[in-house]
Each structure stands twice: as structure tokens, then as C-alpha cells.
């Protein structure tokens, strides 16, 4: 049983922190403290100020109002190096590994053991191996980082932070790229570190994790502290209410959707990767107008691969038949899918969904430029006329349509990607992890938009790794395991236990 947090010594005090950027007050008199042997969760909507506060703690931002004390000593961080020297290690959501280097080189990057200017490679890899073993990570320190999956890279980033002998560890959305097994491994590591007396600040949109791991929860809203409390004395609804400034009694819309005739039918779909290994085997299903069809399954089950194959974006072999409104169609490239009225909101919006340096307007009209701005000569006024009503309808929050997409919050970026495909006038819309990295308020708006689109007659196919999201949003649910369909449920028949049974390879009973 954990010792009461109030009886543990204070490691960190951030008092009355304020930070202003040109025209924006990002933080306004925010205070946060952390005790030894504690996991303190920091939550809030995108743009609430969480990252700004942690960048101040990490020495990224050197100019601010307020004070930082570590073990009672006031600190002045002029650089990231200063923060590291003071025992602060931060693992940001955007990883900072050098992919071309080995695991060991990354763990001790800039701190390589050397004698007379010569790096002692055997010593480096021995020390890196010791750090990895301490964390329970079965990784060879001589492996190149580029050969690792995203989840393993995240764990290497954590190993790098811990190798600095930090007393304070900050994790920003640490499970975003992890499989369920990797996440469980991380949770076990954090439990051990807490037991050893480390103080951990844990930032996550996933409230289930927050309540599972944390001793205390602090909420930021609009750059201000909206409350701090013992986790055991709070519930999710109270935390959500503090995050968004209102009660959220019903996250998923209460819908009266009435699906109509079949618009998309898939028959005997098989796919293989570039090496010829089977990825999807004999997939058969259909989706109707006005229906939200969910695709559930564990990481690696083939969910994303299914959407890529149907969007003609899969790089390997694809066989089978696709029918749209009863007619067999052949699609060799994404442009063919778009021409047939299919849109795809991808899993990674930053890499595959947006041109971050371009404006909201350019991103919104990118897939439908010929329709909205002319076939041979583009017309910005026509682009604006087409985009503005949709931006208003989706409540995209930005100074103007000419704001760079990369400056928006995760939820607003996702809305821009959604708007891009809606401007093409699709009849089938594929959504791959539509609320990934989106705060609770943004999720609620996206759910309402999906429901509205389906009620207007659009066929929606939604992949999600969040089981409550699938159960709350979908009229029917298909379950994949190891590239095969193992179950199909109507909304009223789907339970978490039944869906998970199919996701682990147990075929649903007829």
C-alpha cells in the first residue's frame, strides 16, 4: 500500500508560474508540486498549458514569472542542460532519438564515457545494457534505433532519461505509440521507480491510465490551475468537468441513426506485404449508408492495413473484390479511391494527413482542388467560399483560414483533415483512430460530427484501439485478430468481454 502522499518529502515546487508569448498568455499563476515516491498526473485539454509548464521545468523556456524549487533550493534554468544537471528528465511526446545511431549511443548521447578524448565503446554498451536490464527491457544496446518499432523507441527514450540519474521524471503521453503489452511493461517500470522514491509527472489524455497510476491529479484549463486532488477522492466525471469547465454527462451522442442500403461491399479480400507474407485473409463485410461500422482488434491485427488496402494505398499485394453501390470497381491508387467517393482520415495526421507548414485553407482544399478551385487555374476566393462554411460547421478554432495547420491543437488538426475529405463529397469515409491525441472536449465534438455525418447518409468505417469508443459510437462492430475476422456484433449485443474475446482469437459464436 502506498504511503500517504502528504507525508513524503517535497522534490519539486513550481510556484506562481506565468508565461506570455506575443499576444498570448499561455500560463497564468500556475502552481504544481511533486513529492518523492509519487506519480502526479497533469491533465487538461490541448492548449491548456501543460507542455508550456513542462518546457519551463525542462529549461526549454528560460524567461518566465514565478519560481522553481527542487528539494527546497531555488533553481534558475537557462538551458536544458541546467535542468538535467538539477535532476530533471523529460520525455516529450515527440521523440528526440537519432535513428541512425544504436540504442546505447542514444542512451548516452553527449555523455559518452571517454578517456583522453576517445570514446570507450565497450564501457558505453555495458552501461547501456545495465540501464535496459534495470528497466526490464530485452533490447540489445548495439541495435540501431531505426530497426525498432515506435513503442520500443519510446522505451529507449525513457531509458535515456533514467540514465541521467534523474530524481524527477516527466512523461508526456508516454503510451501513445505503445502496444498494450508495451504499455503494461511501462506501467510496471513506473511502479518500481515510484517505490524507489522517484517523483514522476505523468501527462496523458487517457484518464483510465491516470486513475490507475497516479497518486494525485492536477488539472490545467486555459493556462490556469483548475484544481488538484488526491486521485482516490476524484472520479473521471469530476476531472473532465474541471478540464472543460462544464459537466460532460454523455460523451457519446445519443443517436437515432437509421442505416439504409449497402454502399460498400468487400468480398474475399486478401493482402500480403512486400515480402509476400499474408497480412489479411479472406475478409468479407459490407457497410450501409447512414451507418458507423467499427473495426476493433489489438495492435497488429490488421485494422490499419484493411483501410489502406481499400483506399488503394497498401504497398503489397491485394486481391479480392470491392463493390460500390452494387458495382464492382478496380482501384490501383488512392486517386482512384477518391474518384469513386472514398476518403481516408489516416492514423498519423501529422505525417500522412496534413502539410503542417501550409495553411488551414490549403490543407482543406488539397484533395478537392479541381472541384473547388478550377481544373486549370486555381481561385483562392472559390477555395475560401467552399472551405469557410465547413470550417464553421466543424468549429475549427483558429485566427483565420490562413493559419498554419502545424500551429493548431491536435483536435483542430484532426478537424482540418476531416474537412479535407468532406470537401471531396465522399460516400464512404474511413476513419483510422479519429480521436488519437485529442483532448476530451475535442473528442466530444468529433463524436458529434461523426454522428451528424452518418445521419446525413454517409457510410463511416471507424478503426479505434479504444474499446469504449467503439462500443459508444458504432452501429455494428467487426473484430480482427491476426488478419482475420473473428467476430461481428450489433451495438446492442456488443460487450467489452465479447469483443476482447474475439480480439484475442476466440471466434464469436453464431
C-alpha positions as CSV (number, residue, x, y, z in Angstrom):
1,X,0.0,0.0,0.0
2,X,1.3,3.5,-1.0
3,X,2.4,5.8,1.8
4,X,0.1,8.9,2.1
5,X,1.5,11.5,-0.4
6,X,1.3,14.3,2.2
7,X,3.9,12.5,4.4
8,X,6.6,12.2,1.6
9,X,9.3,14.9,1.2
10,X,8.8,17.5,-1.5
11,X,11.0,17.1,-4.5
12,X,9.7,19.9,-6.7
13,X,7.8,23.2,-6.2
14,X,6.7,25.3,-9.1
15,X,5.1,28.4,-7.7
16,X,3.0,31.1,-9.4
17,X,4.4,30.3,-12.9
18,X,3.3,32.7,-15.6
19,X,4.5,32.8,-19.2
20,X,3.5,35.1,-22.0
21,X,4.2,34.8,-25.7
22,X,3.5,37.6,-28.2
23,X,-0.3,38.2,-27.9
24,X,-0.9,35.1,-25.8
25,X,-0.8,34.5,-22.0
26,X,0.0,30.7,-22.0
27,X,0.3,30.3,-18.3
28,X,-1.3,32.5,-15.6
29,X,-0.2,32.0,-12.0
30,X,0.1,28.2,-12.1
31,X,1.5,26.2,-9.2
32,X,2.4,22.5,-9.1
33,X,4.4,20.4,-6.6
34,X,5.8,16.8,-6.7
35,X,6.7,14.5,-3.8
36,X,9.2,11.7,-3.6
37,X,7.7,8.3,-4.5
38,X,4.7,9.9,-6.2
39,X,3.1,9.8,-9.6
40,X,1.4,13.2,-10.1
41,X,-0.8,13.3,-13.2
42,X,-1.1,16.5,-15.1
43,X,-4.2,16.7,-17.4
44,X,-6.1,19.3,-19.4
45,X,-7.3,19.9,-22.9
46,X,-4.9,20.6,-25.8
47,X,-3.8,24.2,-25.4
48,X,-4.4,24.2,-21.6
49,X,-0.7,24.9,-20.9
50,X,0.7,21.5,-19.9
51,X,3.5,21.4,-22.4
52,X,4.5,25.1,-21.7
53,X,4.7,24.4,-18.0
54,X,6.9,21.3,-18.6
55,X,9.2,23.2,-21.0
56,X,9.8,25.7,-18.3
57,X,10.7,22.9,-15.9
58,X,12.9,21.4,-18.5
59,X,14.8,24.6,-19.3
60,X,13.4,25.0,-22.8
61,X,11.9,28.3,-21.8
62,X,14.2,30.4,-19.6
63,X,12.2,33.6,-19.2
64,X,9.0,33.4,-17.1
65,X,7.5,34.7,-13.9
66,X,7.4,32.7,-10.7
67,X,9.9,30.3,-9.2
68,X,11.1,26.7,-9.3
69,X,12.5,24.9,-6.2
70,X,14.0,21.4,-6.2
71,X,14.5,19.9,-2.8
72,X,14.0,23.4,-1.3
73,X,16.7,25.1,-3.4
74,X,15.6,27.8,-5.8
75,X,16.6,27.0,-9.4
76,X,17.4,29.1,-12.4
77,X,17.4,27.0,-15.6
78,X,18.9,28.8,-18.6
79,X,19.1,25.7,-20.7
80,X,18.0,22.0,-20.9
81,X,21.5,21.1,-19.6
82,X,20.8,23.1,-16.4
83,X,17.6,21.2,-15.8
84,X,19.3,17.8,-16.4
85,X,22.1,18.8,-14.0
86,X,19.4,19.5,-11.4
87,X,17.9,16.0,-11.8
88,X,15.0,16.7,-14.2
89,X,14.4,14.3,-17.1
90,X,11.6,14.9,-19.6
91,X,10.4,12.5,-22.3
92,X,8.4,14.6,-24.7
93,X,5.7,13.2,-27.0
94,X,7.9,14.0,-30.0
95,X,10.9,11.7,-29.5
96,X,14.5,13.1,-29.8
97,X,16.3,9.9,-30.7
98,X,18.8,9.7,-33.6
99,X,17.6,6.9,-35.7
100,X,20.9,6.2,-37.4
101,X,22.6,5.6,-34.0
102,X,22.4,2.5,-31.8
103,X,20.3,2.2,-28.7
104,X,23.4,2.6,-26.5
105,X,24.7,5.6,-28.4
106,X,21.3,7.3,-27.9
107,X,21.1,6.5,-24.2
108,X,24.4,8.2,-23.6
109,X,24.4,10.7,-26.4
110,X,26.5,13.7,-25.4
111,X,27.6,11.8,-22.2
112,X,29.8,9.1,-23.8
113,X,32.4,7.6,-21.4
114,X,35.8,8.7,-22.8
115,X,39.4,8.6,-21.9
116,X,41.8,11.2,-23.5
117,X,39.1,12.1,-25.9
118,X,38.5,8.5,-27.1
119,X,35.0,7.0,-26.6
120,X,35.1,3.8,-24.6
121,X,32.6,1.8,-26.6
122,X,32.7,-1.4,-24.5
123,X,32.0,0.7,-21.4
124,X,29.2,2.6,-23.1
125,X,27.4,-0.5,-24.2
126,X,27.9,-2.2,-20.8
127,X,26.4,0.8,-19.1
128,X,23.5,1.0,-21.6
129,X,22.8,-2.7,-21.1
130,X,22.7,-2.2,-17.4
131,X,20.1,0.6,-17.7
132,X,18.0,-1.5,-20.1
133,X,18.1,-4.5,-17.7
134,X,17.2,-2.4,-14.8
135,X,14.1,-1.3,-16.7
136,X,13.3,-4.9,-17.7
137,X,13.8,-4.1,-21.4
138,X,15.0,-7.0,-23.5
139,X,16.9,-4.9,-26.1
140,X,20.4,-5.2,-27.4
141,X,22.2,-1.9,-26.8
142,X,24.0,-2.3,-30.1
143,X,20.8,-2.4,-32.2
144,X,20.2,0.5,-34.5
145,X,17.2,2.6,-33.3
146,X,15.8,2.7,-36.9
147,X,15.3,-1.1,-36.6
148,X,13.0,-0.7,-33.6
149,X,9.2,-0.2,-33.6
150,X,7.7,3.1,-32.3
151,X,6.9,1.6,-28.9
152,X,10.4,0.3,-28.4
153,X,11.8,3.7,-29.3
154,X,9.6,5.3,-26.7
155,X,11.0,2.9,-24.1
156,X,14.6,3.7,-25.2
157,X,13.8,7.4,-24.7
158,X,12.7,6.6,-21.2
159,X,15.9,4.6,-20.6
160,X,17.9,7.6,-21.9
161,X,16.1,9.9,-19.4
162,X,16.7,7.5,-16.5
163,X,20.4,7.0,-17.3
164,X,20.8,10.7,-16.3
165,X,20.2,9.7,-12.7
166,X,17.2,11.9,-12.5
167,X,15.1,12.3,-9.4
168,X,12.2,13.9,-11.3
169,X,10.8,12.2,-14.5
170,X,8.3,13.8,-16.7
171,X,6.4,11.7,-19.3
172,X,4.3,13.4,-21.9
173,X,1.7,11.0,-23.5
174,X,4.1,8.0,-23.0
175,X,1.7,5.3,-24.2
176,X,0.5,7.0,-27.4
177,X,2.7,4.8,-29.6
178,X,2.8,1.7,-27.3
179,X,1.1,-1.6,-27.8
180,X,-1.0,-2.9,-24.8
181,X,1.9,-5.3,-23.8
182,X,4.4,-2.4,-24.0
183,X,2.2,-0.2,-22.0
184,X,1.9,-2.8,-19.3
185,X,5.6,-3.1,-19.2
186,X,5.9,0.7,-18.8
187,X,3.4,0.7,-16.0
188,X,5.4,-1.9,-14.2
189,X,8.5,0.2,-14.6
190,X,6.8,3.3,-13.3
191,X,5.6,1.4,-10.2
192,X,9.1,0.3,-9.5
193,X,10.5,3.8,-9.9
194,X,7.8,5.2,-7.6
195,X,8.7,2.5,-5.0
196,X,12.4,3.6,-5.3
197,X,11.4,7.2,-4.4
198,X,11.4,8.9,-7.8
199,X,8.9,11.7,-8.4
200,X,7.0,11.3,-11.7
201,X,4.8,13.8,-13.6
202,X,2.5,11.9,-15.9
203,X,0.7,13.7,-18.7
204,X,-2.0,11.8,-20.6
205,X,-5.4,12.2,-22.3
206,X,-6.2,8.6,-21.3
207,X,-8.0,9.0,-18.0
208,X,-8.1,5.3,-17.4
209,X,-4.3,5.3,-17.1
210,X,-4.3,8.5,-15.0
211,X,-6.6,6.9,-12.4
212,X,-4.8,3.6,-12.5
213,X,-1.3,5.0,-11.9
214,X,-1.4,8.4,-10.2
215,X,-1.5,9.4,-6.5
216,X,-2.6,13.0,-7.3
217,X,-4.2,14.7,-10.3
218,X,-3.7,18.4,-11.3
219,X,-5.9,19.9,-13.9
220,X,-5.0,22.9,-16.2
221,X,-7.6,24.9,-18.1
222,X,-6.9,27.9,-20.3
223,X,-3.4,28.3,-18.7
224,X,-4.7,28.3,-15.1
225,X,-4.8,25.7,-12.4
226,X,-8.3,24.3,-12.3
227,X,-7.7,22.1,-9.3
228,X,-5.5,19.5,-7.6
229,X,-6.7,16.5,-5.6
230,X,-5.9,13.0,-4.4
231,X,-6.8,10.5,-7.1
232,X,-8.7,8.3,-4.7
233,X,-11.0,11.2,-3.9
234,X,-11.9,12.0,-7.5
235,X,-13.7,10.3,-10.4
236,X,-13.5,10.8,-14.1
237,X,-16.5,13.0,-14.5
238,X,-15.2,15.4,-11.9
239,X,-11.8,15.6,-13.7
240,X,-13.5,16.1,-17.1
241,X,-15.7,18.8,-15.7
242,X,-12.6,20.7,-14.4
243,X,-10.8,20.2,-17.8
244,X,-13.6,21.6,-20.0
245,X,-15.3,23.9,-17.5
246,X,-18.6,22.0,-17.6
247,X,-20.2,18.7,-16.8
248,X,-19.9,16.1,-19.5
249,X,-22.6,13.6,-18.7
250,X,-22.8,12.0,-22.1
251,X,-19.6,11.7,-24.0
252,X,-21.1,9.8,-26.9
253,X,-24.1,11.2,-28.8
254,X,-27.5,9.6,-28.2
255,X,-28.3,8.8,-31.8
256,X,-31.3,7.6,-33.8
257,X,-29.4,6.6,-36.9
258,X,-31.3,4.5,-39.5
259,X,-28.9,2.8,-41.9
260,X,-30.2,2.5,-45.4
261,X,-29.0,0.3,-48.4
262,X,-25.5,-1.1,-48.7
263,X,-23.0,1.2,-50.3
264,X,-19.7,-0.7,-49.9
265,X,-19.2,-4.5,-50.0
266,X,-15.9,-6.3,-49.7
267,X,-15.6,-9.9,-50.9
268,X,-12.7,-12.3,-50.2
269,X,-10.1,-9.6,-49.6
270,X,-6.5,-10.9,-49.2
271,X,-3.4,-8.8,-48.7
272,X,0.3,-9.6,-48.4
273,X,3.3,-7.5,-47.6
274,X,6.2,-6.7,-49.9
275,X,7.9,-10.0,-48.8
276,X,4.8,-12.0,-49.7
277,X,3.7,-12.7,-46.1
278,X,-0.1,-12.8,-45.7
279,X,-1.5,-9.8,-43.7
280,X,-5.3,-10.1,-44.2
281,X,-7.0,-13.3,-45.1
282,X,-10.5,-13.7,-46.6
283,X,-12.1,-10.5,-45.3
284,X,-15.8,-10.2,-46.1
285,X,-18.1,-7.4,-44.9
286,X,-20.4,-4.6,-46.0
287,X,-21.4,-1.1,-44.8
288,X,-24.6,0.8,-45.3
289,X,-25.4,4.5,-45.9
290,X,-26.0,6.2,-42.6
291,X,-24.1,3.5,-40.6
292,X,-21.0,3.8,-38.4
293,X,-19.1,0.5,-38.7
294,X,-16.4,-0.1,-36.1
295,X,-13.3,-2.1,-36.7
296,X,-11.8,-3.4,-33.4
297,X,-8.8,-5.5,-32.6
298,X,-5.5,-5.5,-30.9
299,X,-2.3,-3.8,-32.2
300,X,-1.1,-5.7,-35.3
301,X,-4.5,-7.3,-36.0
302,X,-4.7,-5.7,-39.5
303,X,-7.0,-2.8,-38.8
304,X,-5.0,0.0,-40.5
305,X,-3.9,-2.4,-43.2
306,X,-7.5,-3.1,-44.1
307,X,-8.3,0.6,-44.6
308,X,-5.1,1.1,-46.6
309,X,-6.0,-1.8,-48.9
310,X,-9.5,-0.5,-49.5
311,X,-8.1,3.0,-50.2
312,X,-5.6,1.5,-52.7
313,X,-2.7,2.7,-50.6
314,X,-1.4,-0.7,-49.5
315,X,2.2,-1.2,-50.8
316,X,1.9,-5.0,-51.1
317,X,-0.4,-7.4,-53.0
318,X,-4.1,-7.1,-52.8
319,X,-6.7,-9.5,-54.2
320,X,-10.5,-9.7,-53.8
321,X,-13.5,-7.7,-55.0
322,X,-14.8,-4.3,-53.9
323,X,-18.3,-3.2,-54.8
324,X,-19.7,0.3,-54.6
325,X,-23.5,0.6,-54.8
326,X,-23.5,-2.9,-56.2
327,X,-21.0,-2.3,-59.0
328,X,-17.5,-4.0,-58.9
329,X,-14.7,-1.4,-59.0
330,X,-11.0,-1.6,-59.5
331,X,-8.7,0.9,-57.7
332,X,-5.0,0.9,-58.3
333,X,-4.0,4.1,-56.4
334,X,-5.6,6.5,-53.9
335,X,-6.7,8.9,-56.7
336,X,-8.9,6.1,-58.0
337,X,-10.4,5.6,-54.5
338,X,-11.1,9.4,-54.2
339,X,-12.7,9.4,-57.7
340,X,-15.0,6.6,-56.5
341,X,-16.1,8.6,-53.4
342,X,-13.8,7.1,-50.7
343,X,-11.9,9.2,-48.2
344,X,-9.4,8.2,-45.6
345,X,-8.5,10.1,-42.4
346,X,-5.2,8.4,-41.6
347,X,-3.9,7.3,-38.2
348,X,-0.9,9.7,-38.2
349,X,-2.4,13.1,-39.1
350,X,1.0,14.9,-38.9
351,X,2.8,12.5,-41.2
352,X,0.0,11.4,-43.6
353,X,-2.9,13.8,-43.2
354,X,-1.6,17.3,-43.2
355,X,1.1,19.5,-44.7
356,X,1.9,21.2,-41.4
357,X,3.7,24.2,-42.9
358,X,0.7,25.0,-45.2
359,X,-2.4,26.9,-44.2
360,X,-5.7,25.5,-43.0
361,X,-7.2,26.6,-46.3
362,X,-4.6,24.8,-48.4
363,X,-4.9,21.6,-46.4
364,X,-8.7,21.7,-46.5
365,X,-8.9,22.0,-50.3
366,X,-5.9,19.8,-51.1
367,X,-7.8,16.6,-52.1
368,X,-10.6,18.5,-53.9
369,X,-8.7,21.4,-55.5
370,X,-10.1,20.8,-59.0
371,X,-13.7,20.7,-57.8
372,X,-13.5,23.8,-55.6
373,X,-10.9,26.0,-57.3
374,X,-10.9,25.2,-61.0
375,X,-9.3,22.5,-63.2
376,X,-6.6,24.6,-64.7
377,X,-6.4,27.9,-62.8
378,X,-7.0,27.9,-59.1
379,X,-9.1,30.6,-57.5
380,X,-8.5,31.4,-53.8
381,X,-11.8,33.1,-53.5
382,X,-13.6,29.9,-54.6
383,X,-11.4,27.9,-52.1
384,X,-12.4,30.2,-49.3
385,X,-16.1,30.1,-50.3
386,X,-16.0,26.3,-50.2
387,X,-13.9,26.0,-47.0
388,X,-15.3,28.6,-44.7
389,X,-18.8,27.1,-44.1
390,X,-17.2,23.7,-43.4
391,X,-14.7,25.3,-41.0
392,X,-17.5,27.0,-39.2
393,X,-19.6,23.8,-39.1
394,X,-16.7,21.8,-37.7
395,X,-15.9,24.6,-35.2
396,X,-12.2,24.7,-36.2
397,X,-10.6,27.2,-33.8
398,X,-8.0,29.4,-35.5
399,X,-7.3,33.0,-36.1
400,X,-8.1,32.6,-39.8
401,X,-8.1,30.1,-42.6
402,X,-4.5,31.2,-43.4
403,X,-3.2,30.0,-40.1
404,X,-0.5,27.2,-40.5
405,X,-2.0,23.8,-39.7
406,X,1.0,22.8,-37.6
407,X,0.2,25.5,-35.0
408,X,-3.2,24.1,-34.2
409,X,-4.1,21.8,-31.3
410,X,-4.5,18.1,-32.0
411,X,-8.2,18.3,-32.1
412,X,-8.3,21.2,-34.5
413,X,-5.7,19.5,-36.8
414,X,-8.0,16.4,-36.9
415,X,-10.9,18.6,-37.9
416,X,-8.9,20.0,-40.7
417,X,-8.1,16.5,-42.0
418,X,-11.8,15.6,-41.7
419,X,-12.8,18.8,-43.6
420,X,-10.3,17.9,-46.4
421,X,-12.2,14.7,-47.1
422,X,-15.6,16.1,-46.6
423,X,-14.9,18.7,-49.4
424,X,-14.4,15.7,-51.8
425,X,-18.1,14.8,-51.3
426,X,-17.4,11.1,-50.2
427,X,-20.0,8.4,-50.0
428,X,-17.7,6.2,-47.8
429,X,-15.3,7.7,-45.2
430,X,-12.6,5.7,-43.4
431,X,-11.5,7.0,-40.0
432,X,-8.3,5.5,-38.6
433,X,-8.0,6.4,-34.8
434,X,-10.0,9.6,-35.3
435,X,-9.5,10.9,-31.8
436,X,-5.9,9.8,-31.3
437,X,-4.1,12.5,-29.2
438,X,-7.3,14.6,-28.9
439,X,-8.4,16.0,-25.6
440,X,-11.8,15.2,-24.1
441,X,-13.6,18.3,-25.3
442,X,-12.3,17.7,-28.8
443,X,-13.3,14.1,-28.7
444,X,-16.8,15.0,-27.9
445,X,-17.0,17.4,-30.8
446,X,-15.6,14.8,-33.2
447,X,-18.1,12.2,-32.0
448,X,-20.9,14.6,-32.6
449,X,-19.6,15.3,-36.1
450,X,-19.3,11.6,-37.0
451,X,-22.9,11.1,-35.8
452,X,-24.1,14.0,-37.8
453,X,-22.3,12.8,-41.0
454,X,-23.8,9.3,-40.6
455,X,-27.3,10.7,-40.0
456,X,-26.9,12.7,-43.2
457,X,-26.4,9.4,-45.1
458,X,-22.6,9.0,-45.2
459,X,-21.2,5.5,-44.6
460,X,-18.5,5.6,-42.0
461,X,-15.9,2.9,-41.2
462,X,-14.1,3.7,-38.0
463,X,-10.9,2.0,-36.6
464,X,-10.2,2.6,-32.9
465,X,-8.0,1.0,-30.3
466,X,-10.2,2.5,-27.6
467,X,-12.8,-0.1,-26.9
468,X,-15.2,2.3,-25.1
469,X,-15.1,4.5,-28.2
470,X,-16.0,1.6,-30.5
471,X,-18.9,0.5,-28.2
472,X,-20.2,4.0,-27.8
473,X,-20.1,5.1,-31.4
474,X,-20.7,2.2,-33.7
475,X,-23.9,0.6,-35.0
476,X,-22.0,-2.6,-35.8
477,X,-18.6,-3.8,-34.8
478,X,-16.2,-6.1,-36.7
479,X,-13.3,-7.7,-34.8
480,X,-10.0,-8.6,-36.4
481,X,-7.4,-11.0,-35.0
482,X,-4.2,-11.8,-36.8
483,X,-5.6,-10.6,-40.2
484,X,-8.9,-12.5,-39.9
485,X,-12.4,-11.5,-38.9
486,X,-13.2,-13.3,-35.7
487,X,-16.5,-11.6,-34.8
488,X,-19.3,-9.3,-35.7
489,X,-21.7,-7.6,-33.3
490,X,-24.6,-5.3,-33.4
491,X,-24.4,-2.3,-31.0
492,X,-26.9,-3.8,-28.6
493,X,-25.1,-7.2,-28.4
494,X,-21.6,-5.9,-28.0
495,X,-19.9,-6.2,-24.6
496,X,-16.3,-5.4,-23.7
497,X,-15.8,-9.1,-22.8
498,X,-17.2,-10.4,-26.0
499,X,-15.2,-8.0,-28.2
500,X,-12.0,-8.7,-26.4
501,X,-12.5,-12.4,-26.6
502,X,-12.7,-12.2,-30.4
503,X,-9.8,-9.8,-30.5
504,X,-7.6,-12.4,-28.8
505,X,-8.6,-15.0,-31.3
506,X,-11.7,-16.6,-29.9
507,X,-14.3,-16.8,-32.7
508,X,-17.7,-15.4,-31.8
509,X,-20.4,-17.9,-31.5
510,X,-23.2,-17.8,-34.1
